[in-house]
């Protein structure tokens, strides 16, 4: 199977090649590129391969830019480090993908699927819609730089935060290790910065992390009460109107 590999990370390239050697398929690597420009140049001077492995983030931009210049009519398997939430953009657009680091078993499944459907061309895909979804995922905050005493700042990873809450008009964040930090942003502003897959606006007082929820109890009036860790010292109540959204999120 004549194969083109489009990958700009050497470690990922080695990983893919190692996996290719372990599956029941004969790959003939006819080209390797690491950029949008290099890929376009390769296609300008070579015939269409039978399969393309394509990383999304390349040295000079998004691989989706390639499709704005040329039509690739052979099957494409994207290799990506995106998480489960972002991968929904691939599934709804019928895009084949392998999650990095690539295992030989996952590659074998992809090859078996390719054999099953033969050399069918890539379906019509709205790459602009996929790019928009992935860029939105990348735009959410992953770290905050928090001012502390004097001229010092403390970097705090979003993954370490259990919840944000309002205390006497001031916004604070509590980490998994029960550290408390003051925040300058309002809860409304934080809600725009945080990944909605990971955080939920429980009410006017709290934004909670999914991993912080340790228990949920029914409350009168169709409401719910959440148990969080570290403990909050007060009831975190989901209103009846917000309960359906909470269930969908959780």
C-alpha positions in Angstrom: 0.0 0.0 0.0 1.7 3.2 -1.2 1.6 5.5 1.8 2.4 9.2 2.3 3.1 10.3 5.9 2.5 13.9 6.8 4.0 14.5 10.3 6.3 17.2 11.7 7.1 15.5 15.1 10.1 13.1 14.9 9.0 11.1 17.9 5.5 10.8 16.5 6.9 9.7 13.1 9.0 7.0 14.8 6.0 5.9 16.8 3.8 5.6 13.6 6.5 3.7 11.7 7.0 1.3 14.5 3.3 0.6 14.7 3.2 0.1 10.9 5.7 -2.7 11.2 3.6 -4.6 13.6 0.3 -4.7 11.7 -0.8 -7.2 9.1 -0.4 -4.9 6.1 2.3 -4.1 3.6 3.0 -0.4 3.7 5.3 1.2 1.1 6.3 4.6 2.3 6.5 6.7 -0.8 6.9 10.1 0.9 7.3 12.0 4.1 6.5 15.6 4.6 6.3 17.9 7.6 4.5 21.0 6.4 1.6 22.3 4.3 4.0 23.7 1.8 6.1 20.6 1.6 3.0 18.5 1.2 1.7 20.6 -1.7 5.1 20.4 -3.4 5.1 16.6 -2.9 1.7 16.2 -4.6 2.7 18.5 -7.4 5.5 16.0 -8.4 4.0 12.6 -7.4 1.0 10.5 -8.3 -1.7 10.0 -5.8 -0.8 7.5 -3.0 -3.1 4.8 -1.8 -3.2 6.0 1.8 -2.2 9.2 3.7 -1.4 9.5 7.4 -1.8 13.2 8.2 -1.0 15.0 11.4 -3.2 18.1 12.0 -0.6 20.5 13.4 2.2 21.0 10.9 5.3 23.1 10.9 3.7 26.0 9.0 0.0 25.7 9.9 -3.1 23.4 10.0 -3.1 20.4 7.7 -6.6 21.4 6.7 -5.0 24.2 4.7 -3.9 21.5 2.3 -7.4 20.8 1.2 -7.9 24.5 0.2 -5.2 23.9 -2.5 -5.7 20.3 -3.8 -8.1 17.4 -3.8 -6.8 14.3 -2.1 -8.8 11.4 -3.5 -7.3 8.5 -1.5 -8.2 7.5 2.0 -6.8 9.7 4.8 -6.2 8.8 8.4 -5.6 11.7 10.6 -3.2 11.4 13.5 -4.0 13.6 16.5 -3.4 14.3 20.1 -6.8 15.9 20.6 -8.9 14.6 23.5 -12.3 12.9 23.5 -14.3 16.1 23.4 -12.6 17.5 20.4 -12.7 14.2 18.6 -16.5 14.6 18.3 -15.7 17.0 15.5 -14.0 14.1 13.6 -16.8 11.6 14.3 -19.6 13.8 13.1 -17.8 14.5 9.9 -16.9 10.8 9.2 -13.1 11.5 9.5 -10.9 8.5 10.2 -8.3 9.2 13.0 -5.8 7.6 15.3 -5.1 9.1 18.7 -1.4 9.7 19.6 0.6 7.8 20.7 -0.5 5.4 18.1 -0.7 1.7 19.1 -0.4 -1.2 16.7 -3.8 -2.5 17.7 -5.5 0.8 16.8 -3.6 1.0 13.6 -4.7 -2.6 12.8 -8.3 -1.7 13.3 -8.0 1.3 10.9 -6.3 -0.9 8.3 -9.0 -3.6 8.6 -11.7 -0.9 8.2 -9.9 0.4 5.1 -9.7 -3.1 3.6 -13.4 -3.6 4.3 -14.4 -0.5 2.4 -11.8 -0.8 -0.2 -10.3 2.2 -1.8 -13.4 4.4 -1.4 -12.5 8.0 -1.7 -12.6 10.4 1.3 -16.2 11.6 1.9 -17.1 15.3 1.4 -16.0 16.9 4.7 -16.7 20.3 6.0 -13.1 20.9 7.1 -13.9 24.6 8.0 -16.4 23.3 10.5 -13.9 20.9 12.0 -11.2 23.6 12.2 -13.6 25.9 14.0 -14.5 23.2 16.5 -10.8 22.4 17.2 -9.7 26.0 17.4 -12.5 26.6 19.9 -11.1 23.8 22.0 -7.6 25.2 21.9 -8.8 28.7 22.9 -9.9 27.7 26.4 -7.6 28.5 29.3 -5.3 25.8 30.5 -3.3 27.9 33.0 -3.8 31.0 35.1 -1.0 33.3 36.4 -2.3 34.4 39.8 -0.8 37.5 41.6 0.1 36.8 45.2 2.0 38.8 47.8 4.2 41.6 46.5 5.3 41.2 42.9 5.1 37.4 42.9 2.8 35.4 40.6 1.8 31.7 40.9 1.0 29.6 37.8 -2.0 27.5 38.4 -3.1 24.7 36.0 -6.8 24.7 35.3 -6.8 20.9 35.8 -5.9 21.5 39.5 -8.9 23.7 40.2 -11.9 22.1 41.8 -14.2 25.1 41.8 -14.6 28.9 41.6 -16.9 30.7 44.0 -17.9 34.1 45.2 -17.0 35.0 48.8 -18.2 38.4 50.0 -18.1 39.7 46.5 -14.6 38.4 45.7 -14.0 35.5 43.3 -11.9 32.7 44.6 -10.6 29.4 43.3 -10.1 26.2 45.3 -7.6 23.6 44.1 -7.7 19.9 44.6 -5.2 20.3 47.4 -7.5 22.9 49.1 -5.4 25.9 48.2 -7.4 29.1 47.8 -6.5 31.8 45.3 -8.1 35.2 44.6 -9.2 35.9 41.0 -9.7 39.2 39.4 -12.2 37.9 36.8 -15.9 37.6 37.5 -17.6 34.3 37.3 -19.2 35.3 34.0 -15.8 36.1 32.5 -14.4 32.8 33.8 -17.3 30.9 32.3 -16.2 32.2 28.9 -12.6 31.2 29.5 -13.1 27.7 30.8 -13.8 24.6 28.8 -17.5 23.7 29.2 -16.6 20.1 29.1 -14.6 20.4 32.3 -16.5 23.2 34.1 -20.2 23.9 34.8 -21.9 27.1 36.1 -23.8 25.5 38.9 -25.4 28.8 40.1 -24.6 32.4 40.6 -22.1 31.6 43.2 -20.2 28.6 41.8 -18.4 27.2 38.8 -17.5 23.6 39.4 -15.1 21.2 37.9 -16.4 17.8 36.8 -13.8 15.9 38.8 -14.7 17.9 42.0 -18.2 16.4 42.1 -18.3 13.5 44.6 -22.0 13.2 45.2 -25.4 14.4 44.1 -28.6 14.5 46.2 -32.1 15.4 45.3 -33.4 18.6 47.0 -36.9 19.9 47.4 -38.5 21.8 44.6 -36.9 19.6 41.9 -33.4 21.0 42.8 -30.2 19.1 43.4 -27.4 19.5 46.0 -23.8 18.7 45.1 -21.1 17.4 47.3 -17.7 18.7 46.2 -14.1 18.0 47.1 -12.6 19.8 48.8 -15.7 20.5 50.9 -17.4 23.9 50.4 -18.8 24.4 53.9 -22.1 25.3 52.3 -24.7 23.7 50.1 -24.1 24.0 46.4 -27.5 23.9 44.9 -28.5 23.4 41.3 -31.8 25.1 40.5 -34.7 23.1 39.0 -34.2 25.0 35.7 -30.5 24.1 35.6 -30.9 20.4 36.5 -31.4 19.2 32.9 -28.3 21.0 31.8 -26.3 19.6 34.7 -27.4 16.1 33.8 -26.4 16.5 30.2 -23.0 17.9 31.2 -22.3 15.3 33.8 
